[in-house]
Amino acid sequence: MAVLLQNEHLTVTYEQELSTVRSTRSEVPYPSPDEFIRVHTEALQVYESLERGRLGHLIDLRRPPMNNDPTFEAATMRTRSMLVQEFAAVAIVVRTAVGALQVNRLLREENNDNVLVFHDEDVAVGYLHEELGKRLSRPSPVPGLGSRSSRPSIRHARLR
């Protein structure tokens, strides 16, 4: 496992054997929307250096405190959305049913219906492994080349 980014709010690692990027939020709350945007812009720069269309993304949100302040959510919407785009498959792990409801609401508002929400990390990892296997076993549209589209297929967000 390689650490790609680490700060008091977020740790991003790459797990080569699983072809998965793992983003783990800490329990430290963001003091402001500006700090959220700063941290996630830094993470986005890391993600953009990767071939996201061939990777799964596991986002672990079990530790941070909930924050459903509408002002905070509005200020951070664009940055949040960019963090899940272009990965082959995305799974978000949450701790509570209320957390799942909040994440699913945000995903619907941002039209990120290619992301699934889970309570169980092992099930989330299994989902990513299965989705990556499906994508990598599909034939390329042009012999010798991978798919030119880095957008994942559309799926409805749901809790597993």
Phi, psi and omega per residue, in radians:
M1 nan 2.242 3.127
A2 -1.865 2.302 3.076
V3 -1.463 2.104 -3.121
L4 -1.709 -0.467 -3.128
L5 -2.784 2.401 3.063
Q6 -2.623 2.231 3.030
N7 -2.575 -3.032 -3.035
E8 -1.211 -0.258 -3.099
H9 -1.858 -0.502 -2.938
L10 -2.592 2.402 3.005
T11 -2.152 2.229 3.118
V12 -2.054 2.180 3.134
T13 -2.210 2.791 3.069
Y14 -2.064 2.164 3.132
E15 -1.903 1.653 -3.027
Q16 -1.015 -0.743 -3.099
E17 -1.101 -0.411 3.112
L18 -1.817 -0.052 -3.045
S19 0.894 0.797 -3.031
T20 -2.328 2.401 2.963
V21 -1.679 2.345 3.128
R22 -2.049 2.160 3.077
S23 -1.976 2.033 -3.065
T24 -2.033 2.091 3.086
R25 -1.425 2.444 3.074
S26 -1.482 3.107 3.112
E27 -1.415 -0.089 -3.101
V28 -1.332 2.096 -3.139
P29 -1.253 2.646 3.029
Y30 -1.285 2.294 -3.131
P31 -1.284 -0.344 -3.110
S32 -2.809 2.820 3.040
P33 -1.042 -0.597 3.130
D34 -1.070 -0.688 3.113
E35 -1.197 -0.687 3.055
F36 -0.997 -0.859 -3.113
I37 -1.108 -0.718 3.124
R38 -1.061 -0.866 -3.108
V39 -1.108 -0.759 -3.078
H40 -1.359 -0.417 2.997
T41 -1.184 -0.688 3.064
E42 -1.091 -0.756 3.107
A43 -1.127 -0.707 3.134
L44 -1.045 -0.673 3.097
Q45 -1.076 -0.655 3.078
V46 -1.155 -0.842 -3.123
Y47 -1.035 -0.697 -3.112
E48 -1.165 -0.327 3.111
S49 -1.433 -0.088 -3.097
L50 -1.827 2.796 3.039
E51 -1.525 1.353 -2.992
R52 -1.036 -0.552 -3.111
G53 -1.108 -0.221 3.135
R54 -1.965 0.125 -3.049
L55 -2.110 2.618 2.945
G56 -1.582 2.767 3.109
H57 -2.299 2.015 3.076
L58 -1.790 2.088 -3.135
I59 -1.928 2.027 -3.089
D60 -1.754 1.905 -3.126
L61 -1.959 0.481 -3.077
R62 -1.358 -0.381 -3.023
R63 -1.689 -0.549 -3.047
P64 -1.256 2.685 3.051
P65 -1.229 2.591 3.107
M66 -1.204 2.559 3.073
N67 -2.517 1.769 3.136
N68 -1.929 0.490 3.072
D69 -1.113 2.062 -3.095
P70 -0.998 -0.617 3.120
T71 -1.127 -0.760 3.117
F72 -1.126 -0.820 -3.130
E73 -1.051 -0.738 -3.136
A74 -1.138 -0.724 -3.111
A75 -1.183 -0.458 -3.041
T76 -1.829 0.012 -3.015
M77 -1.014 -0.857 -3.073
R78 -1.083 -0.740 -3.120
T79 -1.169 -0.770 3.135
R80 -1.002 -0.793 -3.087
S81 -1.087 -0.704 -3.109
M82 -1.150 -0.401 -3.067
L83 -1.309 -0.312 -3.136
V84 -1.888 -0.205 -3.090
Q85 -1.210 2.553 2.984
E86 1.329 -0.090 3.022
F87 -1.301 2.596 -3.141
A88 -1.081 -0.637 3.119
A89 -2.710 2.514 -3.126
V90 -2.301 2.331 3.068
A91 -2.251 2.314 3.090
I92 -1.962 2.264 3.120
V93 -1.841 2.209 3.123
V94 -2.130 2.862 -3.085
R95 -1.594 -0.643 -2.992
T96 -2.167 2.857 3.065
A97 -1.126 -0.637 3.108
V98 -1.127 -0.706 3.080
G99 -1.065 -0.731 3.111
A100 -1.100 -0.735 3.109
L101 -1.076 -0.767 -3.133
Q102 -1.120 -0.828 -3.124
V103 -1.113 -0.775 3.120
N104 -1.096 -0.652 3.088
R105 -1.091 -0.814 3.134
L106 -1.102 -0.692 3.127
L107 -1.107 -0.727 3.107
R108 -1.117 -0.768 -3.130
E109 -1.084 -0.560 -3.091
E110 -1.690 0.069 -3.105
N111 0.995 0.647 3.073
N112 -1.724 1.180 -3.086
D113 -1.576 0.274 3.028
N114 -1.704 0.157 -3.063
V115 -1.989 2.368 3.075
L116 -1.955 2.586 -3.107
V117 -1.938 2.367 -3.085
F118 -2.311 2.751 2.970
H119 -1.712 -0.451 -3.025
D120 -1.899 2.108 -3.115
E121 -1.072 -0.718 -3.125
D122 -1.092 -0.671 3.109
V123 -1.183 -0.703 3.109
A124 -1.095 -0.780 3.112
V125 -1.104 -0.722 3.094
G126 -1.054 -0.746 3.093
Y127 -1.042 -0.835 -3.139
L128 -1.060 -0.780 -3.140
H129 -1.043 -0.780 3.137
E130 -1.105 -0.820 -3.122
E131 -1.126 -0.733 3.125
L132 -1.124 -0.693 3.098
G133 -1.063 -0.724 3.115
K134 -1.110 -0.796 -3.074
R135 -1.186 -0.685 -3.099
L136 -1.328 -0.366 -3.139
S137 -1.545 -0.150 3.113
R138 -1.285 2.471 3.088
P139 -1.215 2.584 3.091
S140 -1.256 2.572 3.125
P141 -1.145 -0.524 3.091
V142 -2.141 2.200 -3.100
P143 -0.891 2.314 3.099
G144 1.515 -0.139 -3.123
L145 -2.101 2.558 3.032
G146 -1.379 2.992 3.101
S147 -1.027 2.392 3.129
R148 -1.345 -0.409 3.140
S149 -1.438 2.246 3.086
S150 -1.749 0.098 3.112
R151 -1.429 2.263 3.095
P152 -1.229 2.774 3.096
S153 -1.123 2.682 -3.084
I154 -1.378 2.312 3.081
R155 -2.394 2.649 3.070
H156 -1.451 2.330 3.096
A157 -1.155 2.327 3.112
R158 -2.715 2.789 3.141
L159 -1.576 2.347 3.067
R160 -2.047 nan nan
